[in-house]
Amino acid sequence: MKAIKNRLMDYAGTFGALLILCIILSFASKNFLRVDNIMSILKQTSFNALVSTGMLLCLITAGIELSVGANATFCACLAGALVKAGFINSPVLMLIAIVGGGIIGFINGTLLTRLHLPHPFVSTLGMKNVLWGLALIVTSSQMISFSGVDGVMWLGSATIGGFPVSFIVVIIIYIIMHILLTQTALGRSIYCAGGNMEATRLSGINSANVLTFCYTVSGVMAALAGIVSIGRSGICNGANAVQPYDTDAIAACIIGGASFSGGKGTMLGTMFGALIIAVLRNGFTLLSVSSAVQNLVLGLVIIGAVLLDVTRERMGAKARRLAAVKN
């Protein structure tokens, strides 16, 4: 009961921050609360929310995935290269993009677990640069239009009653992932791997398979985000591989309660974190804030998220020490 209460308090803090931010922006801009602007925020949230899904799994295992943004861009460019070559079968294009993303994620997991690279920071940072180069190579460093390939663009551009289809997909995926993390043996293994890898090994759990699964899912989620990005812009562009998509995802997860030390994080908290990032970016646009100031503020948000993580860890450690002394 106490654990449930603490979890609700964590959600209350993140949701409260989102609510305060919305109230401030509603006073700062008369256009913020317009229905079309709210729907635009949900569309903007979809990309980061999908990328953050995979990032959360990696953070729970005390890892990190710095190639998610580049993977999303590469998968979009892979589909774009096929379109440029004259292949316009939308379902197959999306399937190829998703399989491609999953393979990249599987490689990241394999580099960590089978080839024993010291930390996923090394392998995924290297993979980010590899995917940046591949995205430029497959597109010949050109932007490719998806005009006439409506099936691929549908996920990121379609609406139902004005509500973005991409965000409906996000909600469905978040529900599925929430059930996976909280109601299945695999979900418990993921948290266990992040909390104590040695205890995970001694309990008979194949930690290598668990980690590989997490990075593979991260790749699949990145590919879905890449497909969503096609619908939003109508093009693919290999140069987008260097955009700070990975830092936005990290910030969303940490703001939502995840920790770099592993073993923590929830889908609902991550959703709130992704919404906070999207609302911030939307507010900057409405208020015509310069890109320099935007980068400054978002950088401070990321630093603040890390400080929040460190503070939570210190407070948790202090509470455990006090409990041990009382016992």
C-alpha positions, 0 to 999 in steps of 0.5 A: 500500500505504501509503495502504491502511495509513493508511486502515485506521489511520483505521478502527481509531481510529474503531472503537476509540472505538466499542468503548471506548464500548460497554465503558464502557456495558456496565459502567455499565448491565447492560441495555446488552448485551441483544439488544433494546437492541442492536437498538434502537441499530441502529434509532436508527442507521438515521435518522442513517446515512441522513441522514449518507449525503447529508451525506457527499457534500456534505462530500466536495465541501467543502460542507455540507447544513444542511437534511437534518433539516428535509427528512426531517421535511417529507417525512414531513409531506408523506406525513402530509398526504396520509394526513389527506386520505384517501390511504392507498396506501403505495407511492405515499405513499413515492414522493411523499415520496422524489421530494419530498426529491429535488426539495428536494435538487435545488433546494439544488444549483441554488441553489449551482451555477446561481444561484451563492449564495456557499456552501451554508451560506447556501442550506441554512440558508435551506432549513431554515427554509423546510422547517420552515415548510412542514412546519407548514403542510401538517400545520396544525401538528398531529401526524398518525398513520399508524395503518392505513397499515402499508406506510409504517410497515413500513420503520421498524418491521419486523424480520427475525429481530429484526433491524431492516429499516431497518438492513438497508436502510442496509447495502445503501445504504452498500454501493452508495454505497461502490461508487459512490464508490470504483469509478466515474468519478462517485465520483472526480469527487466526490472531485476536486471537493472536493479541487480545484474548479479542477483539476476544471474544467480536467480537463473534469468538469462540477462543477456537475452533480456538486454538483447530483447530490450535493445531490439524493442528499442529499435522497433520503436525507433522504426515506428517513430521514423514512419511517423516522422514521414507522415508529419513532414512528407519527406525523409532526410538523412541529415536529421540523424544528428537531431537531439532525438535521443536527448529528448527521449532521455529527458522524457524518461528521467522526468517521468521517474526513470533512473540512470542507475536502473531498476526504475521507470514506468510507461505512464511517467514516461508519457507525462515526460514526453508531453512536457517536452512537447508542450515546451517545444510548442510553447517556444513556437507560439511565443516565437522564441529564438532557436538559441534560447530554445536550445538553452532552455531545453539543455537546462531541462535535461540537466534538471532532469539528471539532477532530479534523478540524482536527488531522488537516488540520494533521498532514497538511499537516506530513507533506506539508511534511516529505516535500517537504523530504526530496525 
